[in-house]
Amino acid sequence: MLKIESSEDQEYMKLKGLIKKNLGFNSEQYKDSHFKRRIDVRMRATGSKNFGEYVQYLNAHKDEYQQLMDTLTVNVTNFFRNSETYEVVEKEVLPAIIKSKSTGLRNIRIWSAGCSIGVEAYSIAILLHKILGNNFSRYNIQITGTDIDKDIIKRAEDAMYSEVEMKEVPADIRTKYFDYDGESYHLKAEIKKVAKFRRNDLISGEKLTGFDAIFCRNVTIYFEKHLQESLYMDFYNGLNKGGFFVMGKTETLIGPSKDLFKAFNPRERIYQK
């Protein structure tokens, strides 16, 4: 039976088209329920009663697009978030990677997917420095951070953080790895230089490969099930043999990848190729 779209459905589709055209943000990969909740935040903020009114508001107020992008890619994050996970990463995952590089080329490649403002990438870099100490410079460490929001990537590259983002950072690490100017914490150059950031759409963007570990935490929960399955396979294929995949505590492996990955620490959602 042919489904007849309501005017609300039509306005919603028009809005998604505008978002893709003006922001390069492909909403098709997200669950409609999540996407509509995010849009509703901006509709309330602009006094728009429905999708049609919000489309009119966007057309009349081009600066609203950046507000919308910030809401769609909401970035609530801080250093060493979920400390139990980072404890396993520091004591087991990173030492295993380092041990595997004991002979030959000492290249360590790690991907922070959906990197937001860079705190995950830099948290990993700090842990590597803690473990390696004076040997840190003897390794070719490349941490790649990717996100869909170019403004967020700029913030990651600047590596300047507020007290909120630093709330779980111990005093000794703050002193050793950051300079404080009275307002913001600036990450020191030795750590900052090992991380590079770039825009990448996890679903439709370039497929990245050759990593010793991939971190993608609390990102896939917003995607439809079939896209989650596809993404987990992309991560599996993106890892070197024996590489680690770290996902969010609320996320679960589904699809073919569930049988390909082996559990390394299932409580912390850490798996190995």
N, C-alpha and C positions, 0 to 999 in steps of 0.2 A: 504494500500500500504506500502510495506516495506521501511523504511527510511534507506538510505545508509549514514553512517557516513563519513565525510570528514577526511582527515589526520589531520587537525587542531582539529577537535572534538576528535579524538583518542588521540592526544597529550594532550589535555585538560583533558581528563578522566585519562590518565596516571599520569598527574601532581596532580590531586585530590587524586589519590591513594597514591602517594608518601607523600603528605601532611598528609593524615590520618595515614599512617604507621609510619612516623617519628615524627609527632607532636601530634598525637592523636586528631587532629582537624577534626571534621566531617563536611565537606563542603556541604553535601547534605541538610543541614537545611537552608542554605543561598540562597538568590536570586542569580541566575547566574550573573546578571548584576552587582550587588554589588561586588560579589566575584572576577569577572574578572577585575573590576576597581582597586581593592586592589592589585591583582597580577600584573597588568600593571605598578603599581608604582615601583615594584621591577624589572620587566623586563626592564624598561627604565634605572633604576639605574645600572643594570648589563650589559647593552648593548645588551640584548637578543631581537631578532627581532620577535620571535614567541614562542609559548608554548614549541615546541620541543627544541629550543635553550636554553630555561630557564631550562628545565628538565636536559639537559646536564650540564648546569652551576651548578645546585644543586648537581648533582652527583659528580662534580669535586671540589665543594667548600661547605663542610658540614657546615661551620659557617654561610652560607647564610640562613639556616633554621631559625635561631633565628631572623635575620633581617625580614624574611618573616612573622614569627609569630607576631612580633611587629607591622607589617603593617596590618596584617589581624585583629588583635585585637586592632586597634588604640585607644589609651587612652588619649583623650583630655578632661581634667576634672579639676575642682577646687572646693574648699570648698564653700558650700552654693550657688552652681550654680542654676540659676533661683530663685532668692531671693523671688519672689512672692509666689512660691510654698512652700518654707521653712517657710514663714510667716504664711501660713495657717496650716502647720504641727505643728509649735510651739504654735500657739494660739488656735487651735481647735483639731487637730488629736491627738497629744500626751497628752493633758489634758484629752481627752475622754478616752484614754487607761488607764491613771493613775487613773481616777475616777472609772473605772470598776474593779480596783484592790484594792479598799478601804477596802475590807474585805477578809479574808482568805489569801491564798498564794499571795505574791506580786511578781509574776514572770512576767516580761515583755520580750517578745521574738519578735525580729524584724529581717527581712531578707532583705539584700541589694543584689539583684540578678544582676549579671554583674557588680560587685563592683569595677572593675578597681583597682586603687591604694589606695582605702580605704577611699577617702574623703567623700563619701556619708555616709558610716557607722559611721565615726567619727563625721560628722556634726550632725547626729541624736543623737549621744551620748552626744555631747556638749549641744544640746538643752535640752535633758533630765536633764542634770546636772543643767542647768540654771533654769529650772522649779522646780526641786525637792530641790535644794540647799542642806541643811544639811541632808535631808531625802534620798539623792541619794544612800547612802550605805545601807539603809534599804530595798531597792528593789533588787531583783535578776534579774539584767538586762543582757540579752544575745542578742547581735547583731551579726548575722551571715552574713559574706560577702562571696560570691562565684563568681568565675570567671573561665574561661577555661584556662587561661595562668598562669602557675605556677610561672614564674618570676615576673609577676605583683602582684601575691599574696604575694610574698616575700617582695616586696616594700610596700605593705599595712601593713604587719606585722612589718616592720621597723618603720613605722609612722614618716618618715622624709620628709619634704616638702620644695619646692623652693618658691621663691617670686611669681612666676607665679601661682602656685597652691593656694597661700594664698591671691591672689589679691582682693577677695571679703570679706575677714575676717576683721571685725572692729578692731581697735587698742586695745580696752579693752579686746576683746576675745583673741587676740594674746598674750597679756600680761598674762592673767589669765590661759590659757590652753596650752601654748607652751613655750619652752625654745629656745632661738635663739643663735646659736654658731658663728654668723658672716656670715654664708653661708646658713645654713638650719634651718628650724623650726622643733623642736622635740616635738611631742605631749606628754603631761604629763601622767604619769603612771596610775593615777586614771581613766582617760578617756580611755586610750589605752587598759586597761585590760578587759573592758566589750565587746570588739569586737574580734571575732575569725574568721579566714579566712581559706577557703578550696577550692580545685579545684572541680568544678562541671559543667558538660555540661547540660545546661538547657533542651535540647531536649532528649538526650539519658541517662542522668545521673539519680542519685537517686532522687525520688520525695520527697521533704521536706514538713513537715506539722507542725501544732501547733503554728502558728505565729499570733501575734496581729496586725502586719502590714507587708506588703511586698512592697518594693520599686523596681521597674524595669523600669528605665527611659531611653528612647532612645536606647533600645537594640533590641526590637522586630521589628523595622522598617526594619531591614535587613533580616528578615525571610520571607519565603513564607507564603501566606495567611492561608493555612491549618495548618501550624505549629504555626502561631500566635493564631489561634482558640484553638488549643490543649494546648498551653502554658497558655493562659488566664484561661482555665479550671483548669489547674494544680495549678495556683495561687489561684483561688477560693477555691479549695479543700484544699490548704495549709493553709488557714486562719481559725482562731477560729471564732465562731459566733460573728458578730459585728466587725470583723477585717477590716482593711483598705488596699486598694490597690492603690498605687501611680504610675502612668505611665507618660511617657514623653508627652510634649505639642504637639508633632507632631504625636502622636499615638492615635488610636481609638479602643475601644472595638468592637470586631466582634464575630460572632458565638453565641453559647448558653450562654456564660458568659454575653453577653450584656443584656439579660433578667433576669439574676440571681443577678447581682450586682445592688445596688441602688446608684444613684448619690449622692455624698456628697458635692463635689465642682467640677462640670463638667468643669468650666473654667480652673482650675488647674489640671484637669484629676485625681481627687481623688474620689474613689468609696468605697462602704462599703458592706460587706457580710451580 
